[in-house]
């Protein structure tokens, strides 16, 4: 009886300890997501204060260096967590991120800032992966859905609050605090995770696959540079872009070959034998493609065509983000209560296609209320997909591969966002330039070149014919970009239809239905929560 009472007491404490850990993880997740939003707002001030004549030429590299380092390091952090323990890898990534933040705040010129942003990006690559993998360790997939709203809420908070916080910090404390603000937040996350999170220590006898890591880094770097530079810095058919494509393809082919021979591959190819994992990687790629394209073009449309202020740019996305957060919370609760999830990728893909098609219908006469409704439809689709893709991907692999599953899913979403911004951006820019050249002549060409800087205040100073031509061009460019997004989203709908509904692992040790026969579920089902309840001897406590 006494043992039973002690066991019941431990069970009652478990949810509270999980919530404390999740709070620490959400703080770390906020670090990664908030940083770019804050820094983006401070960039004009940074360039002006550092005072370099070529500062504007270096401006894009401040963002690109961070993005490259984040994307390239993401799979490596996932593998390190699998091999040597997730807690240690996660804490290390936070420390590197904070070091990069401190150094960026102390930068004396643009070259230093670019280098320090790369250091910061290396750490950021482990933040999102660490959060997702640790959640995968702590909470069984069947129970994980109830916490989805927290992650969606952090994303919404970062997108809405980031520009506001960045502007306030830059105006009152100086741009260096756009980086220094990470230090107290990161210190809180470090302290909480160090004291509260207890996971099993690992020590792999295998060697890190340095060749695979190098090939993957070269391949990802080439892809990101192609999507970043193509159509902007260099023409798509230029020698530089063609060389980068050749290097990227060669590196990725070499990487795939190396993974078949490595003892501890960075990205074990056997995880792609699971149909669900492969489909979720594809859906995640398309979700990233669509979402970041929407986040880029919606504020531009609302500022240029609907006359909204650029100051509160995060608030312009409120209908999309609130719908995404609410639906994500509902989807998580339903998944937890029923164990069913296939309906959400299907419904989410349908809503995503519908939302993008509706957004493609916006013109110069569309009201803010109408565009807000269209955004809510797209946000509802995103809410069905954002966390479900990670949930099903993690449920489709063995526990020993939780890190690489989380990092692979995150990487595909990141690459999708790069392709989305590049391809939709190229289509948008070409359409704007074409219409402006036809309707406004030489002045139109100059305006289309600086389209990103034409906010409502700048437009008001233009002659009426030029202003109307530009607004028509932006609405036409938005139409083309979102129509392309709708076509791409149809691929996600087709992929979602073929998802096999494999039982989610629950709180106790159980094997997913048909896992052995179909390869769609993991061979191992225990989680850190299982072990804390006595099924396997792993953590001391959550």
N, C-alpha and C positions, 0 to 999 in steps of 0.2 A: 504493500500500500504506500509506504514511504517513497519507494522508487517511482511508483506511478505518479505520486504527487509532484516529485521533483521533475519528472519528464513533462508533466502538464505545464508546470511553471516555465520550463525552458521553451516549450512550444508557444506559450503566451508571449514570451519576450522576443521570440524570433521576428515577428513582423516589425516591431519597433526598431530592432537592430538593423534590419534590412532597409528600413526607411532612412535611418541615419547614414548608412553607407551610400544609398542612392542620392541623398542630398549632397554628399561630398562629390560623388561622380557627376552630378548635374552642374556643380560649380566648375569642375574641370571642363566639362563640355561647353559651358558658357564661355570659358576662357578662349577656347578655339574658335567658336562661332562669332563672338563679340569683337574679336581683335580686328578682323578685316573691315567690319562695319565702322568701327571707331577710327581706324587709321585712314580709311578712304575719305572721311570727312576732313581729316587734318592735312591731307596731302598738298593742297594748294599752299597752305601756310608753310609747310615743311620746305617746299621748293623755294618759296620766296625768302625764307630766313637763311637757308644754307647758301643762297645767293650765287649759285653757279649759273653761268651763261647757258650751259647745256643742261640745266636742271630738268627742263621739260623732256629732253631726250631720255634722261635716266628715270623719269617718273614711272613709266610702265614697268621698268625692271624692278622697282621696289615691290610691286605686286607679283611680278612673274617669278622673282627669286623665291619668294615665300611659297607660291603655288607649286613650283617645281620641286622644292625640297619636301613639301608636304606629300605630294603625290608619290614621289620616288621612295620616300621612307616608309610609307604606310604598310606595304606588304612585309617589310623587314621587321617593323615593330611587332606585327602580328605573329611572325615566326619566332622572334625572340621570346615573346610571352609564352608561347607553347613549349619552348625548349627549357627556359630558365625560370619560369614563374611569372605570372601576370602582374602581381603586385610590384615586384622590383622593376620590371620593364616600364610599368605605368608611372611609377614615381620618378624614374630616370627621365622619362619624356617630359614630365612636368618641370623638372629642374632645368633641363636643356631649354625648354620654352621660356622659362623665367630668366635664364642667363641671356638668351637672345633678346628678350624684351628690355632688360636693363642696358645691354650694349647698344640696342637701337636707340634708346632714349638718350644715350651719351654720344651718339654719332656726330662727327664734326663736318662731314661732307657726304655727298650722295653716294660715293663709292663705298664708304664705311657702312652707310645705312643699308645698302643693297646686300653687302656681305653679312651683316648682323641679322637682317631679315631672313636670310637663308638659314642661319643658325636657329632662329625662332621657328621657321617652317619645319626643320628637322624634328623639333620637339612636338610641334602641332600634329605631325603625322602619327604620333603615338597616342595623342589625347583621345580622339574619337574612337580609334580602334580599341584602346584600353577600356574606355567606358563600355562599349558594346560587348567586348569579350568578357569583362568582369561581370556584367549583368547576365551574360550567358552562363557563367559559372555559378552565380549565386541563385538565380531564379529559374525554375523549370519553365520551358516554353508555355505550358498550359497556364501558368500563373503570371507570365511576363506581360500579357496584354494589359492588365490593369494599371501598369506603370507607363504605358505608352503616352498618355496625356502629359506626363511630366516632361518627356523628351520633346514632344511637339510644342509644349509651352515654352521651353528654353529656346527653341528655334524662333518662335514668334517674338519672344522678348528680345532676342539678339537683333532680329531684322527691324523691329519697330524702334527699340530703344537705342541701338547702336549709333545711328546717325545723330540722334538727339544728344546722347552722351558725348559723342565725339565733338560735336559743335560746341557744347557747353565747356568741355575741358579745354579745347583749343582757345576759346575766347577768354577764359578766366584764369587758366593755369599755365597755358602754353602747350605747344604741340608735343613736347617731350613727355608730358604726362599722359598722352594717348598710349604710350608704351609703359610708363611707370605704373599706371593704374592696374596692370596685370599682377604686379608684385604682391600687394596685400591680398588680392583675391586668390592668387596662387598659393600664398602662404597658408591661408585658411584651408584650402583643399589639401595641401600636403599634410598639415597637422591632423586633419580629420581622417584622412585615408591611412596615415601611419598608425594612428592609435586605435581606430575602429575596425578597419578591414583586416581580416585574418584569413589568408589562403594558404594552401599547402606549398611548401618550398620544393622547387624542382631543380634537378641538376642533370642535364642531358650529357650523355657520354659522346654523342655525335658532334661533328664539327659543323660550324656555320658554312653554308653554301655561298662562299664569297664570289665564285664565278657567276652563279645564278643571280646574286644580288647586283653585281656589276652590270650584267647584260640587261636585267630588268630596269635598272636605273637609267641606262643609256636609252633603252626603248621608250620608257615613259617620258623621259626628258625630251626626246625627239618629237613624240606625239604632242606634248603640251606646247612646245615651241612652234610646231606647224600650225596648231589651232590658234595660237596667240599672235603669231606674225603674219600668217596667211591673209592676204587681202588688206593688210594694214601697213606693216613695215615693208613687206615684200609682196610682189604679185604672186598669185597661186602657182603660176607656171615658171617662176623665177628659178635660177640655178640653186639658190640657197634652200628654198622650200623643197625642191626635188631631191637635193642631197640629204636633207633631214628625213624625208620620207624613206629614202633608200637605207639610211643608217638605222632608222627606227625599225623597219621591216626586218633587216638583217639581224639586228640585236634581238628582236622578239622571237624570230625563228630559232636563233641560237639558244635563247633562254628556254624555249619549249624543249629543245633537244637535250639541254643540260639537265633539266628537271627529271628526265627519264633515267639519268645515270647518277644523280646525287643521292648520297645516303640520307641527308636531311634537307630535302628540297625546300626552297623559299615558298613555293606555291605547289603543293602536291597535286599532280594532275588527276589523281584518283578521285578527288572531291567532285570533279566535273562529271564523273560517271552517274552521279545522282541527277536525275532529270529535274527535280525540283530546284536543286542548287543552281544548275545551269540556267533554268528559266528565270529564277529570281535575280540572277546576275544580269540577264538581259533586260528584265523589267526595271531593275535599279538603274541601269545605264540610261534607259529611255526616260525614266523619272527625272534623273539629273539633267538630261538634255532639255526637257520641257521646262522644268521648274526654274532653272537659272536663266534660261532665255526669257521666261515670263517676268522674272524679277528685274531683268535688265530693261525690257521694253515698256512695261506698264508705267513706271514712273515717267519715262521719257514721253510717252503718249499723253499722260495726264498733265504734264507740265507744258508741253508744246501745243497741244490741241485744246485741252480743257482749262488751261490757265491756272493750274494748281501751283502752289509755292514749292520750290525745291528744298526749302529749309526743313520741312517736315516730311521728307521723302519716305521715311519708314511708315508713316501713317497712311500713305497712299495705298499700301498693300494690306491694310487692316482687314477688308472683307475676305481676301484670300487666306490670310493667316489665321483669322478667327475660325473660319469654316474648316480649315485644315486641322486646327487644334481640337475643335469640338468633335469632328468625325473620327479623328484618330483615337480620342478618348472612348467614344462609343464602340468603335471597332475592337479596341482592346478589351473592353468589358464583355462584349459578346463572345469574343474568342475565348476568354477565360471561362465564361459560364458554360459555353457549349462545346468547346474544343474544335469548332469548325472555323475554317478560315478561307477556303477556296472562293467563297462568294465575294470576298473583299477585293482581291486582285481583279476579278471580272468587273464588278460594279465600279471599282476605282478607275479602271481603264476606260470604261464607257463614259464616266463622268469627265475624265480627263480629255477624251476626244471631243465630247460635247462642249466642254468649257472652252477649249481652244478654238473650236469652230465658231462659237458665239463671239469670242474675243476678236476673231478675224472679221466679224461683221461690223466692228466699230468704225465710225467715220467722223467727220468734223461736226456732226450734229448730235452725236451720242452723248447723253447726259451722264453725270457722275453716278447717279443712282443706277442707271442701266448697266454701266460698266462695272459697278460694284456687284450687281447680281451675277454678271458673267464671271467675275473673279471668284465669287463664292462657289459657283459650280466647279470651277477648276480646283479651288482649294479643297472642296469635299472629295474630289477624286484623289488629290494628293494625300489627304488624310487617310484614305483607305489603303494607300500604297507605301507611304514613307517607312513605317515601322514594320508592317507585315512582311516586306521583302527581307528585312534582316531577321525577323523571327523565324520564317520558314527556312531561310538559308542556314541558320544556326541549328535548326532542328534536323537538318538533312545530313549532318556530319557527325563524326565521333567527337567525344569531348576533347580528345587530344588534338583535334584540328580546329577547335573553337576560335583560336586566334587568327589562323589563316583564313577561315571562313568569314570572320568579321572584317578582316583587312581587305579581302578580295571584294566583298560586297561594297565596302566603302570606296575602294579604288575604282570599281566600275561606275559608281555614281559620280565620282570626281571626274573621271574621263568623259562621262556623258555630259557633264556640265561644261567641260572645255569644248567639246564638239558642238554642243547646243549654242553656246555664246558665239563661237566662230562661224558656224554655218548660218544660223538665223541672223547673226550680225551682218555677214556678207550680203545675204539676200536683202536685208533691210537697207543697208547703205547703198547698194546698187539701185534699188528702187527709188530711194530719195534723190540720189544724184541724177538719175534719168528724168524724173519728173521736174526737178528744179531747173535742170538745163533746158527743158522744153518750155517751161512756163515763165521762168524768170531770167533766162540768159546768163550773162557773166556774173551778175549779182547772185543768182541762184547757185552757181558753182561755188562761190565763196561761202555762202551760207551752209550748203550741204557739207562742206569740209569741216565746219565747226559746229555741227549739229548738236553735239553733246553739251555745248556751252550755251545753247539758245534756250534759256528758261523763259518764264512768262514775262519777267521784267525786260529782258533783252528783246523779246518779240514785240513788245508794246512800242518800242522805239523805231521799229522798221516801217517803211511805207506800207500802206494797206495791201497793195497787190502782192508784194514780196511776202508779207506775213500770211496772207491767205494761201499763197502757193506753197509756202513751207508747211503750213498746217495740213494741207491736202496731201503733200508728199509724205509727211510723217504717218498720217492715217493709212495711206496706201502701203507704205513700207511695213507698218504694223500688221496690216491685213496679210501681206505675203508671208511674213515671219510666222504668224500664228497659224496660218493655213498649212505651212510646212510642218509645224509642230503637231497639228492634228493628224496629218498623214503618218508621221513617225509614230505617234501614239497608238495608231491602229495596230502596229507590230506588237506593242505591249498587250493589247487586247487578245490578239491571236495567241501569244505566249501564255497569257493567263488562263486561257481555255484549256490548255494541255497540262496545267498543274494538277498533280495527283494529291488528293487530300489524305496525307499520312497522319496518323494520330500524333498529337503533340505529347511530348514527355510530360508527365505529371509530377506531383510532389514526391511520389514514391518511386522505387525502381521498377520500370516497366519498359518494354520494348515496343517501338512504334509498329503499328500494323503493317505487315508485308515488307518490313525493312529488309529482311534477308533475301526475299525473293525478287524485289524490284530494284533494289539499290537506291530507293528514294528516301530511305531513313537511315539513321546511324546504327552502327552495330553496338554502340555503347550508350546507355541512357542516363547514367548517374550524373547528378549535378552537385555543386557545392552545398546546396540546400539539402539534397538527399543525404550527403555525408554528414552534415551537421545533425541530422536526425538519427544517425546511427547506422545508415545503410552501408557506408564505407568510411574508413577512418581517414578523414582528410582534414578539414579545418578545425581549429580550436573553437571558433564561434564565427558568426558573421560579423 
